[in-house]
Amino acid sequence: MKQAVETLFVNTFTDGILDPDKEMLGPVKDGGHIVANTAPGCWGPMITPCLKGGHEVTKPIFVEGAEIGDAIVIRIKSIDVTSIATSSGNDKPVEGRFLGDPFVAVRCPECSTLNPDTVIKGIGQEAIRCANCGVDITPFVFTNGYTITFDEAGQVGVTLPKEAAEQIAHEGRHYMRTPDASVQNPIVTFAPHDLVGVVARMRPFLGQLGTTPSKALPDSHNAGDFGSFLIGAPHSYAVTQEELDEHCTDGHMDISRVRAGATLICPVKVPGGGVYLGDMHALQGDGEIAGHTADVAGIVHLQVKVLKNVKLEGPILLPNVEDLPYTAKPLSATEKRIAENLAAKWGLNEIETSLPLSIIGTAPNLNAATDNGLARAARLFNLTVPEIMNRATITGSIEIGRHPGVVTVTLQVPKHYLEQAKLYEVVDEQYKERA
């Protein structure tokens, strides 16, 4: 194996499949840094049939010392948008152009080539053509879409009219700042302009961040909701429910709180972990309700650290304090003093020392995802689900990550439970002196 490096610069991408049998980048040192130029996520890859996963994420990175049954702490140091503009909106699959799943198995309706290469001819929703026979091949079109541009300081975006959208469409890679190694067709080629003059606040985050699954999976399907599309699918990436539960790592979350300053703790299911990232969004409210948001290119700086013998079923998020639910924020010194005085008044000598965290839950729908998150939290801390439910109710919250089926189960967890799970130090480091 190559010698591990302190800082690894990443600008190469997968073909949409996270494959544990393929060689990883790196290794990067335990405690080392990853700096990546990420490609835009959903829409560009969705109209690029040679990409088989619905996204175009970085090639996975081997982290020195990470073994199956460990966890990897990923601290998000910075996220900077480089795209000048992008397009997005609600999608509609085009029937007859895919085999079971338009994200994974695009098939040309004319020459029947599976996952063919494409060429761009002109602009608009018929511009993506099969390189073999020249027919319109896009597997998705907009039902309502927009083109949005961003100010240089990264504060707001404004949606543009037809003339501006078409100007951007003719120079898509330039305006999207697509990385050199990216093969995706720029979604601004479609020049959507249904929303004009809408102002949206920017707060960039990563829709994809995690570790490599232990079975080859399409990147956008590495989660319990989108992954359910693979169950019994008519293409080569079909899985059973049991296989999905065993192998996926829930790296595709679309949780807007996975942003600069946050920490993500991920399960290791393959040697080296295989950290990967992508699907940067410039802005999004909870849920990604339209199915998509403003996909952008950008520069990301991460720091990784291995937690030995910390076996997780799925990711744990430590959000920024300002992103925590009101009930989950660490207590201030004043609040602690008031609570201690109140406890003493009733003969209670000690109150809990607790810190917040968010357990990720995923499933085909939000109710099942909540059940999944609650059960994961109970097993992690060796508690009952009813206790987790009570704690999440009075010291936390259930929040939507992505509709239809990604949630965060946020709660304050007592110090001794965190210590038993070997998580106290990393959680304390995230929140000490931040109350």
Residue, then its C-alpha position, 0 to 999 in steps of 0.5 A: m500500500k502507498q504511504a499515507v499522506e497528511t492532505l489528499f487532494v481529490n478531483t476524480f469521480t465514480d461512474g455513479i456506482l460505489d463499488p467496494d472492490k474498486e481501488m480507492l484513493g489515498p490512503v490519507k492519514d488518521g487525523g489527516h485532511i481531504v480537500a475535494n473539488t466536488a461535481p454538481g449532484c442530482w440533475g446533471p448526472m440524472i441527464t447523463p445516462c453513462l452515470k449509473g447512480g443518479h449522482e457523480v461523487t468523488k472516488p472513495i478515499f482509504v483512511e489509514g487504520a480504519e477497519i470493519g467495525d470501526a467508525i470514521v469521524i468526519r469534521i467539515k472544515s469548510i464548504d465553498v460554492t464555485s458555481i456561478a449558476t445552476s438549474s433545478g426543479n421538480d422532475k418527471p421521468v420519461e417513460g420508455r427510456f429506462l429499465g426499471d429505474p431512470f437514475v440507474a439504468v437508462r436505455c435508449p428508446e431507439c437503439s436500446t443501448l444501456n447507459p449510452d454516451t451522449v452528446i449535447k445538441g443545442i439547448g432545452q429539454e431535448a438537447i441530450r442525444c444518444a451518441n450512437c443514434g442521435v435520438d433524444i434520450t434524457p430520462f427526466v424532464f422538469t415539471n417546474g424548473y428554474t435557473i438561479t445565479f449566486d452573488e460572489a460573496g455566497q449570500v443569496g441566489v436569484t432566479l432568472p428569466k428566459e433570456a438569461a437562462e438561455q445565455i447560461a445554457h449555451e456555456g453550461r460548464h463555464y457557469m456551473r464551474t464543472p470540475d475538469a474530470s466530471v463527465q456530466n451534462p450541465i443541467v443549465t443546458f435545459a434553461p428552465h425559467d418557470l420561477v423568475g425573481v425569487v430570492a433564496r438565502m444560500r447555506p451550502f451543504l453536502g447531500q452526499l457524505g459518508t463511507t463506502p457500502s460493502k456491496a456495489l450500490p448506485d450512489s444516490h441509492n445508498a440510503g434506506d429510502f432511495g435504496s428501496f428502489l433496488i429491491g427486486a429491480p430488473h437491472s444488475y444492481a438489484v438487492t433484497q431488503e436484507e442485503l440493503d440493510e446489511h451493506c448500505t451506509d446511508g451516505h446519501m442524506d440530503i440533510s441541510r445541517v451537514r454543513a461547515g462546522a458540523t461533524l459526521i460519524c460514519p460506520v466502516k463496512v469495508p477496509g479503509g472506510g472509503v470516505y466519499l463526498g459530493d452532491m453539494h447544494a447551495l441552499q435547501g430547507d428541510g425535506e428537499i420537498a421538490g426532490h431536488t435543489a440547487d446543485v453546485a460545484g464547490i471546494v470542500h475541506l474535511q478532516v478524518k479521524v478513526l474511532k476504533n471498535v465503534k460499530l454503528e448501524g448508520p451515521i451520527l450527526l453533530p450539528n452546529v449549535e445554531d442548527l440544533p432544535y431549541t430543546a437539544k441545545p447544550l445548557s448554558a451556565t445560567e440554565k445549569r445553575i437554575a436546574e441545580n437549584l431546582a433539583a436541590k429544592w426537591g431533594l435531588n442531589e445531582i442532575e444529568t450531564s448530557l450532550p446532543l447528537s442526531i441519529i440518522g434514520t432511513a426507510p422508504n417513508l418518514n414514519a418508518a425512517t423515524d422508527n429506524g432512527l429510534a431503534r438505532a439510537a436504542r441499540l447504540f446506547n443499550l436503552t429501550v425505544p420508549e426511553i429514546m422517545n421520551r428523551a427525543t420529545i423533551t430534549g430533542s426533536i425529530e426532523i426531516g432530512r429528505h422526503p420521502g425517508v431520511v430523518t434525524v432523531t436528535l436528543q441530549v444523551p447522558k455522559h455515561y451513555l456516551e462514554q459506554a458507546k465510546l462517543y463522549e470525547v468526540v461529542d464533547e469536542q464538538y460542543k464544549e464552550r459552545a453553549 
